[in-house]
Amino acid sequence: MEHFFQLLIAFIGGALVTGFGAFYAFNGRLSKVEGQLESLKNALSNQYPLIDGVPLPAPSIGKPVGGANAIVDTLKLEPNEIQQEEISAVFELITDGGALVNLVRSGHIGIKNIKLVTLSPEEMKGRNGANHAAIISMENLTDQPINFVIPKGQVFENREPRSGRQNIAAAGERKESLLPRAAYDLRVEAHCINKELAGPDGNLGNITIFKIRDDTFTGQEEIWQSINDSVNKAKLVVEGRRKKSSRK
């Protein structure tokens, strides 16, 4: 799994350098940062591992599968500044073929929409101490029942880039089933992963291809601290490499 994740991230550096120039020249209406973000999305969508030996379609921009928006919000960097170590320090690619995100990518489950919400005090009782949730409206697109899992730490991001709202991560693992051709609304309790941003307010979201790498957290403060520590350590590694390179 780590090998596949390294392949994914290694592609980003080259794509951000070579792809952005052509993309920006083609569509001058986009701002520089918007163009960089589109390049990051394209880089993420071009490199995926095989799940159970079957190539999966890359998520399309505008559909509810993503990852780039959460990366940019969490690392607090411009898209073209993001390095491999910084992404892999916080996020882990979900490669389980039975994970909801991969069943969506393979066309077995359809997602009509995802809303990111802040729970009321009454809704939070007995729910992993989570303050937020992703409300997922989904449908089994097959004639067979489907069992799926949402791993602890599964990241849901705001569909709108740099929305100013928190992205969230599942507070615990969920295992669910869908009857053939059945529709279902699922509420996944979650913690926010961006302390400095405002809480979700029913805004549209994406399920991402990532989960939080350190999934040992048990509460909100722990996940904030873990992400902050991981980002800072990775940035030190990147800065040290840059300094070493500049001395050559």
C-alpha positions as CSV (number, residue, x, y, z in Angstrom):
1,M,0.0,0.0,0.0
2,E,2.8,2.4,0.8
3,H,4.4,1.7,-2.5
4,F,1.2,2.7,-4.3
5,F,0.9,5.8,-2.3
6,Q,4.4,6.8,-3.1
7,L,3.6,6.4,-6.8
8,L,0.6,8.7,-6.4
9,I,2.5,11.4,-4.6
10,A,5.6,11.2,-6.8
11,F,3.6,12.1,-9.8
12,I,2.3,15.3,-8.3
13,G,5.7,17.2,-8.4
14,G,6.1,16.8,-12.1
15,A,2.5,17.4,-12.9
16,L,2.4,20.7,-11.0
17,V,5.5,21.9,-12.8
18,T,4.8,20.7,-16.4
19,G,1.0,20.7,-16.3
20,F,0.3,24.1,-14.9
21,G,1.9,26.1,-17.6
22,A,-0.1,24.5,-20.4
23,F,-3.3,24.6,-18.3
24,Y,-3.0,28.2,-17.5
25,A,-2.2,29.2,-21.0
26,F,-5.2,27.4,-22.2
27,N,-7.6,28.9,-19.7
28,G,-6.5,32.5,-18.9
29,R,-9.8,33.1,-17.1
30,L,-8.6,31.2,-14.0
31,S,-6.4,32.9,-11.4
32,K,-2.9,31.5,-10.8
33,V,-4.0,29.7,-7.6
34,E,-7.1,28.2,-9.2
35,G,-4.9,26.9,-12.1
36,Q,-2.5,25.4,-9.6
37,L,-5.4,23.7,-7.7
38,E,-6.7,22.2,-11.0
39,S,-3.3,20.8,-11.7
40,L,-3.2,19.2,-8.3
41,K,-6.6,17.7,-8.8
42,N,-5.5,16.3,-12.2
43,A,-2.3,14.9,-10.7
44,L,-4.3,13.1,-8.0
45,S,-6.8,11.7,-10.6
46,N,-4.1,10.3,-12.9
47,Q,-2.3,7.9,-10.4
48,Y,-4.3,5.3,-8.6
49,P,-3.4,1.7,-7.5
50,L,-5.3,-1.3,-8.7
51,I,-8.0,-2.4,-6.3
52,D,-8.5,-6.2,-6.4
53,G,-6.7,-6.2,-9.7
54,V,-9.3,-4.0,-11.4
55,P,-8.3,-0.5,-12.6
56,L,-10.7,2.0,-11.1
57,P,-11.8,5.2,-12.9
58,A,-10.2,8.4,-11.6
59,P,-12.6,10.8,-9.8
60,S,-13.9,13.5,-12.1
61,I,-13.9,17.2,-11.0
62,G,-17.4,18.2,-10.1
63,K,-18.4,14.7,-8.8
64,P,-18.4,13.8,-5.1
65,V,-15.0,12.2,-5.0
66,G,-11.9,14.3,-4.3
67,G,-9.0,14.9,-2.1
68,A,-7.1,18.0,-3.4
69,N,-9.2,20.6,-1.5
70,A,-8.6,18.9,1.9
71,I,-4.9,18.7,1.2
72,V,-4.6,22.5,0.4
73,D,-6.7,23.5,3.4
74,T,-4.9,21.2,5.9
75,L,-1.3,21.9,4.8
76,K,-2.0,25.7,4.4
77,L,0.2,25.9,1.3
78,E,-0.3,27.0,-2.2
79,P,-0.9,23.9,-4.4
80,N,2.3,24.3,-6.3
81,E,4.3,24.3,-3.0
82,I,3.1,21.0,-1.7
83,Q,5.6,18.2,-1.4
84,Q,5.3,14.5,-1.1
85,E,6.4,14.3,2.6
86,E,3.8,16.9,3.6
87,I,0.9,14.9,2.1
88,S,2.0,11.5,3.2
89,A,2.6,12.7,6.7
90,V,-1.1,13.5,7.2
91,F,-3.0,11.5,4.6
92,E,-3.1,7.8,3.6
93,L,-4.5,6.6,0.3
94,I,-7.5,4.2,0.9
95,T,-6.8,1.0,-1.1
96,D,-9.5,-1.3,0.4
97,G,-11.7,-2.4,-2.5
98,G,-14.6,-2.7,0.0
99,A,-14.3,0.9,1.1
100,L,-17.2,3.2,0.2
101,V,-15.0,5.6,-1.8
102,N,-13.7,2.8,-4.0
103,L,-17.1,1.3,-4.6
104,V,-18.2,4.7,-5.7
105,R,-15.2,5.0,-8.0
106,S,-15.9,1.6,-9.5
107,G,-19.5,2.4,-10.2
108,H,-21.1,0.0,-7.7
109,I,-22.5,2.7,-5.4
110,G,-23.8,6.1,-6.5
111,I,-23.7,9.2,-4.3
112,K,-26.4,11.8,-5.0
113,N,-24.9,14.4,-2.6
114,I,-22.9,14.8,0.6
115,K,-23.6,17.5,3.1
116,L,-21.2,18.5,5.9
117,V,-23.0,19.6,9.0
118,T,-22.4,20.6,12.6
119,L,-24.4,18.5,15.1
120,S,-26.6,19.9,17.8
121,P,-25.9,19.0,21.4
122,E,-28.8,16.5,21.3
123,E,-27.5,14.8,18.2
124,M,-24.0,14.4,19.7
125,K,-25.1,12.2,22.6
126,G,-23.5,8.8,22.4
127,R,-21.9,9.4,19.1
128,N,-18.1,9.2,19.6
129,G,-18.0,12.7,21.0
130,A,-18.1,14.0,17.5
131,N,-19.3,17.5,16.8
132,H,-19.8,17.1,13.0
133,A,-21.1,14.7,10.4
134,A,-21.2,13.9,6.7
135,I,-24.8,13.2,5.5
136,I,-24.4,10.9,2.5
137,S,-27.3,10.2,0.2
138,M,-26.3,7.0,-1.7
139,E,-27.8,4.3,-3.9
140,N,-26.8,0.7,-4.7
141,L,-26.5,0.7,-8.5
142,T,-26.3,-3.1,-8.8
143,D,-28.7,-6.0,-8.6
144,Q,-26.8,-7.5,-5.7
145,P,-26.5,-6.5,-2.0
146,I,-23.3,-4.6,-1.2
147,N,-21.4,-4.5,2.1
148,F,-19.1,-1.6,2.5
149,V,-16.8,0.0,5.1
150,I,-16.0,3.6,5.9
151,P,-12.6,3.5,7.7
152,K,-11.9,5.5,10.8
153,G,-10.3,8.8,9.7
154,Q,-12.1,8.8,6.2
155,V,-11.7,12.4,5.0
156,F,-14.7,14.3,3.7
157,E,-13.8,17.7,2.1
158,N,-15.7,20.8,1.1
159,R,-16.6,20.6,-2.6
160,E,-15.9,24.3,-3.0
161,P,-12.1,25.0,-2.8
162,R,-11.0,27.2,0.0
163,S,-14.5,27.6,1.3
164,G,-13.4,28.7,4.8
165,R,-15.3,25.7,6.3
166,Q,-13.7,22.8,8.0
167,N,-13.1,19.5,6.3
168,I,-13.9,16.5,8.5
169,A,-12.7,12.9,9.2
170,A,-14.9,10.0,10.4
171,A,-14.7,9.5,14.1
172,G,-14.9,5.8,13.9
173,E,-15.1,2.9,11.5
174,R,-18.6,2.2,10.0
175,K,-19.7,-1.1,8.3
176,E,-23.0,-0.9,6.5
177,S,-25.0,-2.8,3.9
178,L,-27.1,-1.7,0.9
179,L,-29.9,-3.9,-0.6
180,P,-30.0,-4.2,-4.4
181,R,-31.0,-0.9,-6.1
182,A,-31.8,0.6,-2.7
183,A,-31.3,4.2,-1.7
184,Y,-30.1,5.2,1.7
185,D,-29.1,8.3,3.7
186,L,-26.2,7.6,6.1
187,R,-24.9,10.0,8.8
188,V,-21.2,9.5,9.5
189,E,-20.1,11.3,12.7
190,A,-16.8,13.1,12.3
191,H,-14.2,15.4,13.8
192,C,-13.0,18.5,12.0
193,I,-9.4,18.6,10.8
194,N,-8.9,22.3,10.3
195,K,-9.1,24.1,13.7
196,E,-8.8,27.6,12.3
197,L,-11.7,27.3,9.9
198,A,-15.5,27.8,10.6
199,G,-17.7,24.8,11.2
200,P,-19.6,23.1,8.4
201,D,-23.0,24.5,7.8
202,G,-24.7,22.1,5.5
203,N,-22.3,22.8,2.7
204,L,-21.8,20.3,-0.1
205,G,-18.9,17.9,0.3
206,N,-16.8,15.2,-1.4
207,I,-15.8,11.8,-0.1
208,T,-12.0,11.7,-0.6
209,I,-9.6,9.0,-1.6
210,F,-7.8,9.6,1.7
211,K,-8.0,8.8,5.4
212,I,-6.1,10.4,8.2
213,R,-2.8,8.4,8.5
214,D,-2.6,8.5,12.3
215,D,-6.0,7.0,13.2
216,T,-5.2,6.5,16.8
217,F,-7.1,9.6,17.8
218,T,-10.0,9.3,20.2
219,G,-11.4,12.9,20.2
220,Q,-11.3,16.3,18.6
221,E,-8.3,17.8,20.4
222,E,-6.2,14.7,19.7
223,I,-6.8,14.8,15.9
224,W,-6.0,18.5,15.8
225,Q,-2.8,17.9,17.7
226,S,-1.8,14.9,15.6
227,I,-2.3,16.7,12.3
228,N,-0.5,19.8,13.5
229,D,2.5,17.8,14.7
230,S,2.6,15.7,11.5
231,V,2.5,18.9,9.3
232,N,5.2,20.6,11.2
233,K,7.5,17.6,11.2
234,A,7.1,17.2,7.4
235,K,7.7,20.9,6.8
236,L,11.0,20.7,8.7
237,V,12.1,17.8,6.5
238,V,11.2,19.7,3.3
239,E,12.9,22.8,4.5
240,G,16.0,20.9,5.5
241,R,16.2,19.3,2.0
242,R,15.8,22.7,0.4
243,K,18.6,24.2,2.5
244,K,20.9,21.2,1.7
245,S,20.1,21.6,-2.0
246,S,20.9,25.3,-2.0
247,R,24.3,24.7,-0.4
248,K,25.4,22.4,-3.3
